Amino acid sequence: MVEIVEYGHTKAKDDKVTADNSVFSYDTGQSTNDYQHPEFVPVFIESLSQAQLNESVALCGADNKECIYDFAVTGDASIALATKARREAILTRKLSLSNSPPILEILSQIELTNNRWVVQENTSNILHLTTADVDMDYVTIINLSTSKAVTLLPNESVQFVPIKNDPVRLSFQARDSRGAFSAVLNIPVTVCPSCSGRGVCDLNSSTFVEHLDGMFRVQSCICQPAYTGLYCESELNGCTSQPCSSGQNCTDLTAAQQGNATEGYICGPCPTGFNNVNKLCIDINECSNTSLCDHICINTEGSYKCQCNEGYTLSSSDFRTCSNQQCNSTLTAKRGTFMSPYYPLNYSHNSYCAWTILSNELGAVININITEYEVEGCPFDFLNIYDGNNSSASPFGPFCTAAPGSITSSGGAMHLEFLSDGSVTRKGFRGTYTIQSKCLVKSCSHSCEVISVIPRVEQCVCPEWSRLDPNNSSRCLEINACNTTINATSGYIVSPGYPNFYPTNVICYWIINSASGGQVTFSITDINIELTPGCTDDYLRVLDGNTSDSRSIGQYCGDSPLLDLRSSGQWLYVQFKSDGSINGGGFKAQFIMS
C-alpha cells in the first residue's frame, strides 16, 4: 500500500498543477500550492503496531475492518462504535431483504363450513394451523386476540371456548427467526349456541346475529315446542296466537305439561250454539229444525231468532209463536202498515177489522196507500175509509174491487173498516200509512211544525239524521248520505228516502270508522224492510270490517229493531239493498264509538 502512495506522489510531481497550467482562479494571496499536500501519507492497517491492532480488535471485533480503522486513526471509541453499529445495520438490512416471510394457513379447508369455522358455545373447539418458510427459518405463531377464550397449543393448533355474548376476533400471525412476519390470518367464526338446553342450533337459518364486521356470528335455534326466542330462552305462551275459536277459553300449558307436543294450550268447550268440529267451533244452524219457529227462522251466530210474516205478531213470551195481527187497533206511529186478516192468505168469513190512525201533532195529515187489493166486492166484502177518527166522519169509500190507491186526510185522523160475509174469501189487501205535518205556508221535504195558528208561524224541521240545506230552508239533507265513509264518534244512517218508503233496486253502503280507534256499537232503532225467508230480497247487512267481503255480523229484514251490534275493531261496513218488488219504510240506525 505504501508503494502505491509513493508512486502516486512521483506521478504528481510530473503532472503538477502550477500557476501556468491551472484553469482555476485563486483568491489574493493564494496559489496552487495552497491546494497541494505531497507530503501527506495515509494511515494503513499494516502500519499499525500490534498493540494498536489488539486494542482496536477488542473494541470492534476481528471482522469489522471499518470500526478497527476508525479507532486506530482517530483513537475515538465513540466514532468507531458508531461505524460498527452502522455496518451491522447495513448487514441486517441486507439479510432482511434476502429473507422470505413465513406462511400461515389453516391446515385443511375441511375444517371449515362455507369458509367459516363452526364452533359450539361453551365447548372446547380445536382448529389446526400450519406454517411454512422457504428459508427454513424457525417459525412461531402469534395470537393477536386478547381474549382468554382463545389459546394457542404447542402443536400449531387453536383452542377456542366461545361465549355467544362475548364476541371475539380470531386473528393470528407467523414470525420467523429473522423477524419476518406473515400476513394476518383472520378466521370468521360461526357460533352454534347451546339454545338454553331447549333446542338445537339451526345452521341453515338465515336468522343470526353478527358482530365485529361479520367475523363473529351467532346462529339462531330450532326450539322445543314449549319454548321460544332466538336462543329458546323463553317459555312459549300457547294462547298468544289466539288459537281457540271466539267464545272459547284458552288455557296455556306449562313447558312440563306440554312436553314435546306441538300444542301448548287447551281450548275450553265451545259456547252455546256452536259444535266442536276438528277443534273449531262451528255455528249450529238451528233453523234446520223447521219446528223452531211458526213462520220464519233466521240463523244468527251462536243462536237464532224467529220472525212472523206480515200481518202477524211474534209472541213476547216464547218469541217463536206468531199470532194474527190484531184488528180494531189505534195506530200512532209516524208510519206503518196494515192488512186484512191472514194476508197474504185469504181472510176469514164474517170478518170485521177496524184501524184508527191518529196524530196529535198540530196541522198533521195522514196519507195511506193501498195498491194490493183483492176482495169479493160490495156489498159482500169491502173496505171503507173515513176522513176522521170513526165511521161518523166523511167517507172516502166504500172500495169494492178497485184498489183505493193514495188517499190523504184533511186532518190528523183516519178510520178504516173492513167487512166480509160468510161466502167467498180472497187474498185481501195490504196498505201503508204516513203521518205528515201539514203546513200552509212552508213546503218541507221532511217535517213541518206549526208553531202557532194565529198568527200563522211554520218552520221546517229535520230529524236527527239530517240537517237543513243552507241554500234552501225547506229542504233536509242527509248527514251521512249513501255510499260514504264516515269518520265520527257518533251519528245516524238511514235508508234512501227515509222516513218515506225506500225506492226499488237500490244498493247503498256506509263504511264507519271509529275516529277514536275503539269499537263501533251499531243499533237499528227503526226498521221496516220487506220480510222474506233468509232476508234475500230486501235487507240491511252489517259486516265486521271495512270491505264488503268482511265477516258478516248479520243480515236483517222485517220490523224488529236490533240493539248493540258491535264490531271487533274500529271498522263497520253497512250495506242496504232492495229488489224490484215490494218496498217498505226502510231503517234508521245509530252508531256510537267506544
Summary of the structure (lengths in Angstrom):
residues: 594
radius of gyration: 56.0
end to end distance: 118.6
largest distance: 179.0
contacts: 1702
relative contact order: 0.05
helix: 14%
strand: 40%
